[in-house]
Amino acid sequence: MKTSVNTYSFARVRKSDGTPLNAVEMCDLAKELGFDAIEFVGLDVPGSFNMTQIQFAYFIRGYCAAKGLGISAYTVGADFLAPGTVEHLKRELDVAFALGAPLMRHDIAYACPEGRTYFDLIPEFAEKVTEVTEYAKTLGVRTCTENHGYFSQDSDRMTALVKAVNNPNFGLLVDFGNFMCADQISVEAVKETAPYAIHVHAKDFHYVPKEESVNPPAGYFNTRGGNHISGCALGDGVVNVRECVNIMKKAGYSGFITLEYEGPFGDPVEEIRRGLAFLNSCIA
């Protein structure tokens, strides 16, 4: 297994003038911290670059190669219940191809129409996911979806979808921490989804049950069931990251594990640095 970090983790990092990092600077920081690769969550072209997004993707691809930094994935949002989503994702796949990313992660949907259930919608989702991943196949890119967004988050929903799609070019991005947003125990959910994983996120959360606090404390947000969680450095929270990594090993997973940090407190660079040290200890 190799380590990666996604650019979302750097959301709170600021330069000396108070401005956020651009994509190039995120690559520099990922390399400095010791990651093997970087995962891009969208790709914004800095104002100082007179390039199209595709041109910038090719630039970043070369920049990372020159630094010895891999590109593990390209991550985008999606809602297959909204019109135009399939064509939008095909355009994003062109960006993934230009980046040299081996896979692209996309969402499925964020809410259920009244009177329907997730499982009612699986045939529609599967048809659209198949069209996207078949286009991706022509580019040499695999696609996956993540347990993300409350609606498409539970392990049984994810496994039902991947089985319905039944395409070797499509799999799951298993995020250790995100199962908590649906009030699942991460270790049990990872056991169920690991056989279908083609990419992995390692994330950790602090946890406060709703019985201890009706309202979320500062820096926390609600799970689907009304409990409260807050992002933190890997190893500091309640997610059994080490056991989740062991489950992935036993399942035969040997790809990248991307650290995703979304803590609201402390120095984000130091929290990421500590999290990487913990992740390395889990992988060893």
Secondary structure as UniProt FT lines:
FT   STRAND          2..6
FT   HELIX           7..10
FT   TURN            11..12
FT   TURN            16..17
FT   HELIX           23..33
FT   STRAND          37..41
FT   TURN            47..48
FT   HELIX           53..67
FT   STRAND          70..76
FT   TURN            80..81
FT   TURN            83..84
FT   HELIX           85..99
FT   STRAND          103..106
FT   TURN            114..115
FT   HELIX           118..139
FT   STRAND          142..146
FT   TURN            149..151
FT   HELIX           155..165
FT   TURN            168..169
FT   STRAND          170..175
FT   TURN            176..177
FT   HELIX           178..182
FT   HELIX           186..193
FT   HELIX           194..196
FT   STRAND          197..202
FT   STRAND          204..208
FT   TURN            210..212
FT   TURN            218..219
FT   STRAND          221..222
FT   TURN            224..225
FT   STRAND          228..232
FT   TURN            234..235
FT   HELIX           241..250
FT   TURN            251..252
FT   STRAND          256..259
FT   HELIX           268..283
//
